[in-house]
Amino acid sequence: MAKKFQFAKGLATGIVGTAAAVAGAVFAVKKTIIDPEEEKAAFIEENRKKAARRRTAR
């Protein structure tokens, strides 16, 4: 009976550890790849709006 409990405890620990590792990896990818791309797109769009205002102001 003790071996079954150890196995279940180890399995649960492994599942929780794996889930934490996956969540950490997803968070890291979001911070290093996705967020900078969104910031760059927003920056480009803002510059496009400024340029359009300058063209119509003349």
Secondary structure, 3 states (H helix, E strand, C coil): CHHHHHHHHHHHHHHHHHHHHHHHHHHHHHHHHHHHHHHHHHHHHHHHHHHHHHHHHC
